[in-house]
Amino acid sequence: MKHFSNRYIFIFSTVMVIAVAALLSLAATLLQPAQERNLEIEKKKNMLESIGVSATRDNTVELYSKYITGSFVLNSEGEIVEDVDAFTVVLKNEQKKPLEEQYLPVFRAFPDDGEKLIILPVEGKGLWGPIYGYVSLRSDMNTIYGVNFDHKGETPGLGAEINTREFESMFPGKKLFDNENFISVQVHKGGADPSDMHGVDAISGGTITSKGLEKMLFDCLNKYNDYLLKNRI
């Protein structure tokens, strides 16, 4: 009788495990299109915010079509790569490849003030996980027009402040180059000199995240160096 009971328990447990696994697999399959759609909207919304356009979930797609006027992909030498959709390039995956094999997405934008902008994606590491965002540049390929930053798990009130308007508002007007030399933007603990065209204030209490963001900007934007220099006005 005991042997029968153990056998029953084993069969019941096996059936339950298979049933639960099947339900989870079905749920994941059904939810995948919605998840992909949410990621697409979030990506478009963040790009819009880097050029100063506020969007909601309901109007993001419409505003993206209005303000983001084109896109293309570059290689590390600043040459356009044909037949690659910039929007589908996953920066995290590209960073695992040798530089000469990486795809570098570029998005063109045309806000209401008449500026002709490009938007470049960036991704790096903060204190607790990935940090990422978008940097928009004016047509001189040197001056920052706007930024949008976000994170996966930085500390609220500290490193998480990278995605606040207070922090992001320090970047417009900063320069990437000093003549022909790529400098990027440096984050200064204790505050940057207001006359420093390459410096912004670090986040109070968020030094590691701030330095991670500084490294992210240098590493990612420097890959576009050849293209930016060739196309400077």
MILUMFI-997622 format. One record per residue (C-alpha): residue number from 0; x, y, z negated. Coordinates in Angstrom, 3 decimals, padded with zeros to 6 digits, m for minus. Each point is the difference from the previous one (the first is absolute). Example, Ala and Ser with C-alpha at 12.3 -4.5 7.8 and 13.67 -1.06 7.14 Angstrom:
<atom><num>0</num><xx>012.300</xx><yy>m004.500</yy><zz>m007.800</zz></atom>
<atom><num>1</num><xx>001.370</xx><yy>003.440</yy><zz>000.660</zz></atom>
//
This chain:
<atom><num>0</num><xx>000.000</xx><yy>000.000</yy><zz>000.000</zz></atom>
<atom><num>1</num><xx>002.866</xx><yy>002.315</yy><zz>m000.870</zz></atom>
<atom><num>2</num><xx>001.675</xx><yy>m000.781</yy><zz>003.341</zz></atom>
<atom><num>3</num><xx>m003.212</xx><yy>000.923</yy><zz>001.832</zz></atom>
<atom><num>4</num><xx>m000.259</xx><yy>003.262</yy><zz>m001.954</zz></atom>
<atom><num>5</num><xx>003.565</xx><yy>001.020</yy><zz>000.887</zz></atom>
<atom><num>6</num><xx>m000.601</xx><yy>m000.849</yy><zz>003.634</zz></atom>
<atom><num>7</num><xx>m003.160</xx><yy>002.104</yy><zz>000.043</zz></atom>
<atom><num>8</num><xx>001.808</xx><yy>002.958</yy><zz>m001.538</zz></atom>
<atom><num>9</num><xx>002.796</xx><yy>m000.295</yy><zz>002.579</zz></atom>
<atom><num>10</num><xx>m002.425</xx><yy>m000.152</yy><zz>002.937</zz></atom>
<atom><num>11</num><xx>m002.101</xx><yy>002.878</yy><zz>m001.354</zz></atom>
<atom><num>12</num><xx>003.084</xx><yy>002.174</yy><zz>m000.571</zz></atom>
<atom><num>13</num><xx>001.306</xx><yy>m000.726</yy><zz>003.492</zz></atom>
<atom><num>14</num><xx>m003.333</xx><yy>000.872</yy><zz>001.609</zz></atom>
<atom><num>15</num><xx>m000.219</xx><yy>003.232</yy><zz>m002.007</zz></atom>
<atom><num>16</num><xx>003.533</xx><yy>001.047</yy><zz>000.962</zz></atom>
<atom><num>17</num><xx>m000.690</xx><yy>m000.634</yy><zz>003.692</zz></atom>
<atom><num>18</num><xx>m003.332</xx><yy>001.839</yy><zz>m000.188</zz></atom>
<atom><num>19</num><xx>001.497</xx><yy>003.031</yy><zz>m001.741</zz></atom>
<atom><num>20</num><xx>002.912</xx><yy>000.106</yy><zz>002.458</zz></atom>
<atom><num>21</num><xx>m002.422</xx><yy>m000.162</yy><zz>002.917</zz></atom>
<atom><num>22</num><xx>m002.121</xx><yy>002.826</yy><zz>m001.445</zz></atom>
<atom><num>23</num><xx>003.056</xx><yy>002.169</yy><zz>m000.615</zz></atom>
<atom><num>24</num><xx>001.272</xx><yy>m000.624</yy><zz>003.521</zz></atom>
<atom><num>25</num><xx>m003.416</xx><yy>000.862</yy><zz>001.438</zz></atom>
<atom><num>26</num><xx>m000.223</xx><yy>003.176</yy><zz>m002.090</zz></atom>
<atom><num>27</num><xx>003.479</xx><yy>001.082</yy><zz>001.110</zz></atom>
<atom><num>28</num><xx>m000.912</xx><yy>m000.600</yy><zz>003.637</zz></atom>
<atom><num>29</num><xx>m003.238</xx><yy>001.949</yy><zz>m000.285</zz></atom>
<atom><num>30</num><xx>001.612</xx><yy>002.884</yy><zz>m001.882</zz></atom>
<atom><num>31</num><xx>003.070</xx><yy>000.320</yy><zz>002.227</zz></atom>
<atom><num>32</num><xx>m001.584</xx><yy>002.291</yy><zz>002.642</zz></atom>
<atom><num>33</num><xx>m001.261</xx><yy>002.343</yy><zz>m002.730</zz></atom>
<atom><num>34</num><xx>003.407</xx><yy>000.040</yy><zz>m001.703</zz></atom>
<atom><num>35</num><xx>001.763</xx><yy>000.760</yy><zz>003.275</zz></atom>
<atom><num>36</num><xx>m002.495</xx><yy>002.766</yy><zz>000.696</zz></atom>
<atom><num>37</num><xx>000.620</xx><yy>001.523</yy><zz>m003.430</zz></atom>
<atom><num>38</num><xx>003.760</xx><yy>m000.069</yy><zz>000.568</zz></atom>
<atom><num>39</num><xx>m000.422</xx><yy>001.639</yy><zz>003.400</zz></atom>
<atom><num>40</num><xx>m002.137</xx><yy>002.786</yy><zz>m001.447</zz></atom>
<atom><num>41</num><xx>002.415</xx><yy>000.557</yy><zz>m002.887</zz></atom>
<atom><num>42</num><xx>002.941</xx><yy>000.224</yy><zz>002.389</zz></atom>
<atom><num>43</num><xx>m001.785</xx><yy>002.513</yy><zz>002.218</zz></atom>
<atom><num>44</num><xx>m001.146</xx><yy>002.011</yy><zz>m003.022</zz></atom>
<atom><num>45</num><xx>003.563</xx><yy>000.240</yy><zz>m001.354</zz></atom>
<atom><num>46</num><xx>001.327</xx><yy>001.144</yy><zz>003.375</zz></atom>
<atom><num>47</num><xx>m002.658</xx><yy>002.697</yy><zz>000.158</zz></atom>
<atom><num>48</num><xx>000.885</xx><yy>001.210</yy><zz>m003.479</zz></atom>
<atom><num>49</num><xx>003.646</xx><yy>000.361</yy><zz>001.059</zz></atom>
<atom><num>50</num><xx>m001.136</xx><yy>002.696</yy><zz>002.463</zz></atom>
<atom><num>51</num><xx>m002.323</xx><yy>001.683</yy><zz>m002.495</zz></atom>
<atom><num>52</num><xx>m003.282</xx><yy>m001.528</yy><zz>001.182</zz></atom>
<atom><num>53</num><xx>m002.195</xx><yy>m001.321</yy><zz>m002.813</zz></atom>
<atom><num>54</num><xx>m002.123</xx><yy>m002.985</yy><zz>000.965</zz></atom>
<atom><num>55</num><xx>m002.577</xx><yy>m002.274</yy><zz>m001.578</zz></atom>
<atom><num>56</num><xx>m000.629</xx><yy>m003.635</yy><zz>000.769</zz></atom>
<atom><num>57</num><xx>m002.971</xx><yy>001.000</yy><zz>002.154</zz></atom>
<atom><num>58</num><xx>001.787</xx><yy>002.516</yy><zz>002.225</zz></atom>
<atom><num>59</num><xx>003.587</xx><yy>m001.323</yy><zz>000.062</zz></atom>
<atom><num>60</num><xx>m000.287</xx><yy>m001.769</yy><zz>003.349</zz></atom>
<atom><num>61</num><xx>m001.613</xx><yy>003.035</yy><zz>001.652</zz></atom>
<atom><num>62</num><xx>002.605</xx><yy>002.416</yy><zz>m001.378</zz></atom>
<atom><num>63</num><xx>002.849</xx><yy>m002.319</yy><zz>000.925</zz></atom>
<atom><num>64</num><xx>m001.195</xx><yy>m000.080</yy><zz>003.603</zz></atom>
<atom><num>65</num><xx>m000.198</xx><yy>003.791</yy><zz>m000.034</zz></atom>
<atom><num>66</num><xx>003.381</xx><yy>000.841</yy><zz>m001.551</zz></atom>
<atom><num>67</num><xx>002.306</xx><yy>m002.937</yy><zz>000.752</zz></atom>
<atom><num>68</num><xx>000.502</xx><yy>000.388</yy><zz>003.722</zz></atom>
<atom><num>69</num><xx>002.381</xx><yy>m002.842</yy><zz>000.833</zz></atom>
<atom><num>70</num><xx>002.701</xx><yy>m002.372</yy><zz>m001.188</zz></atom>
<atom><num>71</num><xx>003.051</xx><yy>m001.888</yy><zz>001.195</zz></atom>
<atom><num>72</num><xx>002.798</xx><yy>m002.200</yy><zz>m001.327</zz></atom>
<atom><num>73</num><xx>003.733</xx><yy>000.692</yy><zz>000.052</zz></atom>
<atom><num>74</num><xx>003.080</xx><yy>m002.141</yy><zz>m000.408</zz></atom>
<atom><num>75</num><xx>002.937</xx><yy>001.046</yy><zz>m002.183</zz></atom>
<atom><num>76</num><xx>001.569</xx><yy>001.908</yy><zz>002.913</zz></atom>
<atom><num>77</num><xx>m003.042</xx><yy>002.249</yy><zz>000.366</zz></atom>
<atom><num>78</num><xx>m001.281</xx><yy>m001.688</yy><zz>003.152</zz></atom>
<atom><num>79</num><xx>m003.679</xx><yy>m000.760</yy><zz>000.535</zz></atom>
<atom><num>80</num><xx>m000.909</xx><yy>m003.686</yy><zz>m000.167</zz></atom>
<atom><num>81</num><xx>m002.771</xx><yy>m000.887</yy><zz>002.428</zz></atom>
<atom><num>82</num><xx>m003.028</xx><yy>m002.206</yy><zz>m000.707</zz></atom>
<atom><num>83</num><xx>000.121</xx><yy>000.245</yy><zz>m003.810</zz></atom>
<atom><num>84</num><xx>m002.916</xx><yy>001.529</yy><zz>m001.908</zz></atom>
<atom><num>85</num><xx>001.401</xx><yy>002.373</yy><zz>m002.638</zz></atom>
<atom><num>86</num><xx>m003.047</xx><yy>m000.399</yy><zz>m002.237</zz></atom>
<atom><num>87</num><xx>000.537</xx><yy>m003.764</yy><zz>m000.337</zz></atom>
<atom><num>88</num><xx>003.671</xx><yy>000.264</yy><zz>m000.995</zz></atom>
<atom><num>89</num><xx>000.474</xx><yy>m001.043</yy><zz>m003.642</zz></atom>
<atom><num>90</num><xx>002.934</xx><yy>001.954</yy><zz>m001.384</zz></atom>
<atom><num>91</num><xx>000.678</xx><yy>m002.476</yy><zz>m002.817</zz></atom>
<atom><num>92</num><xx>000.486</xx><yy>m002.767</yy><zz>002.566</zz></atom>
<atom><num>93</num><xx>002.182</xx><yy>002.158</yy><zz>002.228</zz></atom>
<atom><num>94</num><xx>002.329</xx><yy>000.818</yy><zz>m002.876</zz></atom>
<atom><num>95</num><xx>000.880</xx><yy>m003.672</yy><zz>m000.318</zz></atom>
<atom><num>96</num><xx>001.500</xx><yy>000.031</yy><zz>003.499</zz></atom>
<atom><num>97</num><xx>003.396</xx><yy>001.334</yy><zz>001.112</zz></atom>
<atom><num>98</num><xx>m000.300</xx><yy>003.698</yy><zz>000.843</zz></atom>
<atom><num>99</num><xx>000.534</xx><yy>m000.571</yy><zz>003.715</zz></atom>
<atom><num>100</num><xx>m003.059</xx><yy>m002.295</yy><zz>000.055</zz></atom>
<atom><num>101</num><xx>m002.359</xx><yy>002.245</yy><zz>m001.954</zz></atom>
<atom><num>102</num><xx>m003.037</xx><yy>001.762</yy><zz>001.461</zz></atom>
<atom><num>103</num><xx>m000.356</xx><yy>003.617</yy><zz>m001.157</zz></atom>
<atom><num>104</num><xx>m003.565</xx><yy>001.355</yy><zz>000.308</zz></atom>
<atom><num>105</num><xx>m000.710</xx><yy>003.627</yy><zz>000.895</zz></atom>
<atom><num>106</num><xx>m003.435</xx><yy>001.661</yy><zz>000.017</zz></atom>
<atom><num>107</num><xx>m000.845</xx><yy>003.282</yy><zz>001.718</zz></atom>
<atom><num>108</num><xx>m002.373</xx><yy>002.404</yy><zz>m001.737</zz></atom>
<atom><num>109</num><xx>m001.615</xx><yy>003.298</yy><zz>000.931</zz></atom>
<atom><num>110</num><xx>m001.657</xx><yy>001.756</yy><zz>m002.991</zz></atom>
<atom><num>111</num><xx>m002.292</xx><yy>002.997</yy><zz>000.215</zz></atom>
<atom><num>112</num><xx>002.807</xx><yy>002.538</yy><zz>m000.427</zz></atom>
<atom><num>113</num><xx>001.406</xx><yy>m000.981</yy><zz>003.416</zz></atom>
<atom><num>114</num><xx>003.194</xx><yy>m001.635</yy><zz>m001.251</zz></atom>
<atom><num>115</num><xx>001.340</xx><yy>m002.942</yy><zz>001.985</zz></atom>
<atom><num>116</num><xx>001.092</xx><yy>m002.520</yy><zz>m002.606</zz></atom>
<atom><num>117</num><xx>001.407</xx><yy>m003.475</yy><zz>m000.277</zz></atom>
<atom><num>118</num><xx>m000.715</xx><yy>m002.307</yy><zz>m002.936</zz></atom>
<atom><num>119</num><xx>002.569</xx><yy>m002.533</yy><zz>m001.198</zz></atom>
<atom><num>120</num><xx>m000.787</xx><yy>m002.826</yy><zz>m002.457</zz></atom>
<atom><num>121</num><xx>002.317</xx><yy>m000.716</yy><zz>m002.940</zz></atom>
<atom><num>122</num><xx>000.200</xx><yy>m002.889</yy><zz>m002.459</zz></atom>
<atom><num>123</num><xx>002.345</xx><yy>m000.796</yy><zz>m002.884</zz></atom>
<atom><num>124</num><xx>000.213</xx><yy>m001.125</yy><zz>m003.621</zz></atom>
<atom><num>125</num><xx>m001.074</xx><yy>001.805</yy><zz>m003.139</zz></atom>
<atom><num>126</num><xx>000.458</xx><yy>m001.107</yy><zz>m003.608</zz></atom>
<atom><num>127</num><xx>m002.616</xx><yy>m002.776</yy><zz>m000.004</zz></atom>
<atom><num>128</num><xx>m000.745</xx><yy>m000.694</yy><zz>003.632</zz></atom>
<atom><num>129</num><xx>m000.355</xx><yy>001.365</yy><zz>003.532</zz></atom>
<atom><num>130</num><xx>m000.404</xx><yy>003.708</yy><zz>000.703</zz></atom>
<atom><num>131</num><xx>m000.981</xx><yy>001.239</yy><zz>003.450</zz></atom>
<atom><num>132</num><xx>m001.492</xx><yy>002.854</yy><zz>001.947</zz></atom>
<atom><num>133</num><xx>000.136</xx><yy>002.283</yy><zz>003.025</zz></atom>
<atom><num>134</num><xx>002.081</xx><yy>003.065</yy><zz>000.844</zz></atom>
<atom><num>135</num><xx>m001.209</xx><yy>002.425</yy><zz>002.657</zz></atom>
<atom><num>136</num><xx>002.512</xx><yy>002.208</yy><zz>001.811</zz></atom>
<atom><num>137</num><xx>m000.408</xx><yy>003.207</yy><zz>001.955</zz></atom>
<atom><num>138</num><xx>001.019</xx><yy>000.152</yy><zz>003.666</zz></atom>
<atom><num>139</num><xx>003.542</xx><yy>001.044</yy><zz>m000.948</zz></atom>
<atom><num>140</num><xx>000.449</xx><yy>m003.615</yy><zz>m001.207</zz></atom>
<atom><num>141</num><xx>001.556</xx><yy>001.379</yy><zz>m003.164</zz></atom>
<atom><num>142</num><xx>m002.583</xx><yy>001.763</yy><zz>m002.163</zz></atom>
<atom><num>143</num><xx>m002.441</xx><yy>m001.993</yy><zz>m002.114</zz></atom>
<atom><num>144</num><xx>m003.609</xx><yy>000.975</yy><zz>000.605</zz></atom>
<atom><num>145</num><xx>m001.525</xx><yy>m002.270</yy><zz>m002.634</zz></atom>
<atom><num>146</num><xx>000.291</xx><yy>m003.330</yy><zz>m001.804</zz></atom>
<atom><num>147</num><xx>m002.138</xx><yy>m002.696</yy><zz>m001.529</zz></atom>
<atom><num>148</num><xx>001.448</xx><yy>m002.461</yy><zz>m002.515</zz></atom>
<atom><num>149</num><xx>m001.470</xx><yy>m002.966</yy><zz>m001.851</zz></atom>
<atom><num>150</num><xx>001.095</xx><yy>m002.988</yy><zz>m002.066</zz></atom>
<atom><num>151</num><xx>m000.983</xx><yy>m003.490</yy><zz>m001.121</zz></atom>
<atom><num>152</num><xx>000.683</xx><yy>000.117</yy><zz>m003.724</zz></atom>
<atom><num>153</num><xx>001.890</xx><yy>003.041</yy><zz>m001.281</zz></atom>
<atom><num>154</num><xx>m000.671</xx><yy>001.176</yy><zz>m003.546</zz></atom>
<atom><num>155</num><xx>m003.063</xx><yy>002.285</yy><zz>m000.360</zz></atom>
<atom><num>156</num><xx>001.017</xx><yy>003.504</yy><zz>m001.007</zz></atom>
<atom><num>157</num><xx>003.624</xx><yy>m000.669</yy><zz>000.983</zz></atom>
<atom><num>158</num><xx>001.124</xx><yy>m001.627</yy><zz>003.261</zz></atom>
<atom><num>159</num><xx>m003.603</xx><yy>m000.196</yy><zz>001.205</zz></atom>
<atom><num>160</num><xx>000.113</xx><yy>003.792</yy><zz>000.342</zz></atom>
<atom><num>161</num><xx>001.608</xx><yy>m000.381</yy><zz>003.438</zz></atom>
<atom><num>162</num><xx>m003.491</xx><yy>m000.082</yy><zz>001.515</zz></atom>
<atom><num>163</num><xx>m001.201</xx><yy>003.184</yy><zz>m001.667</zz></atom>
<atom><num>164</num><xx>m000.534</xx><yy>003.236</yy><zz>001.861</zz></atom>
<atom><num>165</num><xx>002.330</xx><yy>001.764</yy><zz>m002.444</zz></atom>
<atom><num>166</num><xx>002.949</xx><yy>m002.174</yy><zz>001.023</zz></atom>
<atom><num>167</num><xx>m000.811</xx><yy>m000.303</yy><zz>003.702</zz></atom>
<atom><num>168</num><xx>m000.470</xx><yy>003.771</yy><zz>000.344</zz></atom>
<atom><num>169</num><xx>003.744</xx><yy>000.575</yy><zz>m000.575</zz></atom>
<atom><num>170</num><xx>000.961</xx><yy>m001.659</yy><zz>003.294</zz></atom>
<atom><num>171</num><xx>m001.501</xx><yy>002.219</yy><zz>002.735</zz></atom>
<atom><num>172</num><xx>002.688</xx><yy>002.312</yy><zz>001.377</zz></atom>
<atom><num>173</num><xx>002.913</xx><yy>m002.166</yy><zz>m001.099</zz></atom>
<atom><num>174</num><xx>002.595</xx><yy>m000.926</yy><zz>002.636</zz></atom>
<atom><num>175</num><xx>001.437</xx><yy>m003.372</yy><zz>000.993</zz></atom>
<atom><num>176</num><xx>003.085</xx><yy>001.367</yy><zz>001.754</zz></atom>
<atom><num>177</num><xx>002.745</xx><yy>002.493</yy><zz>m000.737</zz></atom>
<atom><num>178</num><xx>001.059</xx><yy>000.854</yy><zz>003.543</zz></atom>
<atom><num>179</num><xx>000.717</xx><yy>m003.452</yy><zz>001.479</zz></atom>
<atom><num>180</num><xx>000.436</xx><yy>m001.747</yy><zz>m003.349</zz></atom>
<atom><num>181</num><xx>m002.864</xx><yy>m002.094</yy><zz>m001.357</zz></atom>
<atom><num>182</num><xx>m000.547</xx><yy>000.891</yy><zz>m003.667</zz></atom>
<atom><num>183</num><xx>m003.625</xx><yy>m001.038</yy><zz>m000.647</zz></atom>
<atom><num>184</num><xx>m001.708</xx><yy>001.187</yy><zz>m003.191</zz></atom>
<atom><num>185</num><xx>001.635</xx><yy>m000.416</yy><zz>m003.394</zz></atom>
<atom><num>186</num><xx>m001.915</xx><yy>m000.266</yy><zz>m003.268</zz></atom>
<atom><num>187</num><xx>001.635</xx><yy>001.898</yy><zz>m002.875</zz></atom>
<atom><num>188</num><xx>m000.445</xx><yy>m000.881</yy><zz>m003.647</zz></atom>
<atom><num>189</num><xx>m000.493</xx><yy>003.233</yy><zz>m001.929</zz></atom>
<atom><num>190</num><xx>m001.258</xx><yy>001.850</yy><zz>003.063</zz></atom>
<atom><num>191</num><xx>001.288</xx><yy>001.019</yy><zz>003.408</zz></atom>
<atom><num>192</num><xx>001.244</xx><yy>003.464</yy><zz>000.875</zz></atom>
<atom><num>193</num><xx>m002.901</xx><yy>001.765</yy><zz>001.771</zz></atom>
<atom><num>194</num><xx>002.393</xx><yy>001.028</yy><zz>002.773</zz></atom>
<atom><num>195</num><xx>001.073</xx><yy>m003.601</yy><zz>000.631</zz></atom>
<atom><num>196</num><xx>m001.538</xx><yy>m000.981</yy><zz>003.332</zz></atom>
<atom><num>197</num><xx>000.698</xx><yy>m003.680</yy><zz>m000.690</zz></atom>
<atom><num>198</num><xx>m001.009</xx><yy>m000.230</yy><zz>m003.669</zz></atom>
<atom><num>199</num><xx>m003.161</xx><yy>m000.573</yy><zz>m002.031</zz></atom>
<atom><num>200</num><xx>m000.628</xx><yy>m000.518</yy><zz>m003.717</zz></atom>
<atom><num>201</num><xx>000.097</xx><yy>m003.537</yy><zz>m001.366</zz></atom>
<atom><num>202</num><xx>m002.977</xx><yy>m001.334</yy><zz>m001.912</zz></atom>
<atom><num>203</num><xx>000.337</xx><yy>000.586</yy><zz>m003.732</zz></atom>
<atom><num>204</num><xx>000.533</xx><yy>m003.401</yy><zz>m001.616</zz></atom>
<atom><num>205</num><xx>000.002</xx><yy>m001.716</yy><zz>003.387</zz></atom>
<atom><num>206</num><xx>003.680</xx><yy>000.194</yy><zz>000.937</zz></atom>
<atom><num>207</num><xx>000.292</xx><yy>m003.519</yy><zz>001.401</zz></atom>
<atom><num>208</num><xx>m003.096</xx><yy>000.395</yy><zz>002.171</zz></atom>
<atom><num>209</num><xx>001.215</xx><yy>003.430</yy><zz>001.134</zz></atom>
<atom><num>210</num><xx>003.375</xx><yy>m001.390</yy><zz>001.010</zz></atom>
<atom><num>211</num><xx>m001.702</xx><yy>m002.933</yy><zz>001.708</zz></atom>
<atom><num>212</num><xx>m002.052</xx><yy>002.469</yy><zz>002.018</zz></atom>
<atom><num>213</num><xx>003.118</xx><yy>001.990</yy><zz>000.880</zz></atom>
<atom><num>214</num><xx>001.695</xx><yy>m003.176</yy><zz>001.240</zz></atom>
<atom><num>215</num><xx>m003.131</xx><yy>m001.012</yy><zz>001.906</zz></atom>
<atom><num>216</num><xx>m000.077</xx><yy>003.302</yy><zz>001.860</zz></atom>
<atom><num>217</num><xx>003.677</xx><yy>m000.086</yy><zz>000.873</zz></atom>
<atom><num>218</num><xx>000.058</xx><yy>m003.641</yy><zz>001.088</zz></atom>
<atom><num>219</num><xx>m003.207</xx><yy>000.103</yy><zz>002.050</zz></atom>
<atom><num>220</num><xx>000.289</xx><yy>003.426</yy><zz>001.615</zz></atom>
<atom><num>221</num><xx>003.695</xx><yy>m000.412</yy><zz>000.816</zz></atom>
<atom><num>222</num><xx>m000.971</xx><yy>m002.837</yy><zz>002.359</zz></atom>
<atom><num>223</num><xx>m001.692</xx><yy>002.632</yy><zz>002.184</zz></atom>
<atom><num>224</num><xx>003.144</xx><yy>002.150</yy><zz>000.064</zz></atom>
<atom><num>225</num><xx>000.799</xx><yy>m000.477</yy><zz>003.700</zz></atom>
<atom><num>226</num><xx>m003.560</xx><yy>000.715</yy><zz>001.111</zz></atom>
<atom><num>227</num><xx>m000.344</xx><yy>003.069</yy><zz>m002.210</zz></atom>
<atom><num>228</num><xx>003.282</xx><yy>001.503</yy><zz>001.182</zz></atom>
<atom><num>229</num><xx>m000.814</xx><yy>m000.630</yy><zz>003.661</zz></atom>
<atom><num>230</num><xx>m003.377</xx><yy>001.699</yy><zz>m000.316</zz></atom>
<atom><num>231</num><xx>000.780</xx><yy>002.966</yy><zz>m002.249</zz></atom>
<atom><num>232</num><xx>m001.156</xx><yy>003.404</yy><zz>001.172</zz></atom>
//
